[in-house]
Amino acid sequence: MNLQEMRVRGWQVIDDNPDNPVEVSKELMTAWINDAVIDLSEALQVTKSITLIINNGSAWLPDDYLEAIKAYDDTYELKRLFTLHDKTVTDDTTDAAEYFIPNDGTIQVFGKTLRGTFKLHYRAAPDTLVNDADIPELLPRRFHHFVPEVYVKAQYSLKNGRSNTYRAFMSMWEDIRLEVAAAQGVSSFEQEVYW
């Protein structure tokens, strides 16, 4: 299904008129569809790498960045910090290097002065669907219909204050995420929780 076909199906499942939608605008329907595709991105396992220029210990992350996998200075792998409290290096004279990704769209590098090319391998968001003919290429076609029939219906239920219906559809959506992961050969994308 392309974006326009998903929008039409989305309006149909919420009993809105695809030719003249009243309940959900074209912009909101498009946003919900893109949110669904992005939500499946962990299961899709889209990975990319980029060479970043580090200025004063930091650089901007790419727009499609979701999660860091590994970072390298030439062939030397840097240690990832999940909080600044974990930082072990104190200045640029040490042989160690660490990186931290705050919530401001940047990456910060601590420790030794980088000696080569800084490369970040990361999990990326799929391309945004913009044009009517755009297709979520990375999502197997057999899952396309679930985007409007489950995710859009869930969001519409939430928009109208039907929280029980929303939870039921999102439970189905979670099962779909697991099926997509299995189809991609990903055993699990759940994060470990430490207590």
Summary of the structure (lengths in Angstrom):
residues: 195
radius of gyration: 20.6
end to end distance: 42.6
largest distance: 65.3
contacts: 528
relative contact order: 0.20
helix: 36%
strand: 21%
